[in-house]
Amino acid sequence: MRTFDLTPLFRSSVGYDRLSRLMDSASRVDEAQLAYPPYNIEQASEDSYRITMAVAGFTDAEITITAQENQLVVTGKPAKDEQPKSYLHRGIAGRAFERRFELADHIRVTGASLANGLLSIDLKREVPEAMKPRTIAINGATSPQVLESKAA
């Protein structure tokens, strides 16, 4: 696979360090980590999203959701069994996981729920009023103004 060195682009730019971290993390993708647990990202409306993760076998006490800056981290650590079990077949993965999601600016977590083995995390985009587009009224003159000048 090719590697791209974007260092020359970042020499003359300020504030784009998040972009470089994102590009760097995308190049270091571990395929095994991407498979577990499976998840969906859906757009519920223009400004709201939902991440749904299949976390069969986990309780809400075993899952931690942390939102910090522009990153959402979902961690699952199964509780230790007091009595070891003897399985004839074990098809449900009960291993620990950590899933990271990069969030865009002004996205915040509004809630989470766990039902039927599916963890749902609700997100909402809240753009501050100062950053929303606004219409500027044009004040037109009702009649042309004549400037008086003194004759010398």
Disulfide bonds with the S-S distance in Angstrom:
none
